[in-house]
Amino acid sequence: MKLDNMSASAIAEELGNRLKQARLNADLTQTEVASRTGLNRKTILNAEKGRVQLENLVAILVSMDMVGQLNIFLPEQEVSPIQLAKLKGHERQRASRPKKGSAQAIEDKPSW
């Protein structure tokens, strides 16, 4: 399934469906996953509907020995050499806003 053109809620629902299928493939009940994670069954049910807090999702993945999937889901990001040079060796802490009058700032203004 292609996620590129889906809304955030639709993507979350699809991830929940995949989480449920992974649980079924591992032959685990929601109660068993809840017991392994220390969460309640309702939290597992909500996760499978795409409504889950990040920490709970990670706990569920750990309980099903799937935490390695996180490296595929969101690989570790390297600091670009250009950013490193700009920062003179310091790690960047936050993003910057486009300066007023720049092309980027003009593009970001709503058309209404």
C-alpha positions in Angstrom: 0.0 0.0 0.0 1.4 3.4 -1.0 1.4 5.8 2.0 2.5 8.9 0.1 -0.9 10.5 -0.6 -2.7 9.4 2.6 -3.7 11.6 5.5 -1.9 11.2 8.8 -4.9 9.5 10.3 -5.1 7.0 7.4 -1.4 6.2 7.7 -1.8 5.7 11.5 -4.7 3.3 10.8 -2.7 1.4 8.3 0.2 1.1 10.7 -2.2 -0.2 13.3 -3.5 -2.8 10.8 0.1 -3.9 10.2 0.8 -4.1 13.9 -2.3 -6.3 14.3 -1.2 -8.6 11.5 2.3 -8.8 13.0 0.8 -9.8 16.3 -1.4 -12.4 14.6 1.6 -13.7 12.7 3.4 -14.2 16.0 0.4 -16.1 17.2 -0.1 -13.7 20.2 -3.4 -12.5 21.7 -3.9 -8.9 22.7 -3.9 -10.1 26.3 -0.5 -11.7 25.9 1.0 -8.6 24.3 -0.6 -6.5 27.1 1.0 -8.8 29.7 4.4 -8.6 28.1 4.3 -4.8 27.9 2.7 -4.0 31.2 0.0 -2.2 29.3 -3.7 -3.1 29.3 -5.5 -4.9 26.5 -7.5 -1.7 25.6 -4.2 0.1 24.9 -3.2 -2.8 22.5 -6.6 -2.6 20.9 -6.2 1.2 20.4 -2.7 0.7 19.0 -4.1 -1.7 16.4 -6.6 1.0 15.4 -3.7 3.5 14.9 -4.3 5.4 18.1 -1.2 4.9 20.3 1.4 6.9 22.1 4.9 6.5 20.8 6.3 5.1 24.0 3.5 2.4 24.0 4.2 1.6 20.4 7.8 1.0 21.2 6.9 -1.2 24.1 4.6 -3.3 21.9 7.4 -3.7 19.3 9.9 -4.7 22.0 7.4 -7.3 23.4 7.1 -8.8 19.9 10.8 -8.8 19.2 10.2 -6.2 16.4 12.2 -3.2 17.7 14.7 -3.7 14.9 12.0 -2.6 12.5 12.4 0.9 13.8 15.7 1.2 12.0 13.8 0.5 8.7 10.9 2.7 9.7 13.1 5.7 10.7 16.8 5.3 10.0 19.4 7.2 12.1 20.0 10.6 10.5 23.5 11.9 9.8 24.4 15.5 10.2 25.0 16.9 6.7 28.6 18.1 6.1 27.2 21.5 5.1 25.3 21.9 8.4 28.4 20.7 10.3 30.5 23.4 8.6 27.9 26.1 9.3 27.8 25.1 13.0 31.6 24.8 13.2 31.4 21.3 14.7 28.5 21.9 17.0 25.4 19.7 16.7 22.2 21.5 15.5 19.5 21.8 18.1 16.6 23.2 16.2 15.4 24.2 12.8 15.4 27.8 11.7 12.6 29.9 10.1 13.1 31.4 6.7 14.1 35.0 6.8 11.4 37.6 5.9 11.5 38.6 2.3 13.3 35.4 1.2 11.8 33.2 -1.5 11.1 30.4 1.0 9.2 32.8 3.3 7.1 34.2 0.4 6.2 30.6 -0.7 5.1 29.7 2.8 2.5 32.6 3.1 -1.1 31.4 2.6 -2.7 32.5 -0.6 -5.8 33.8 1.1 
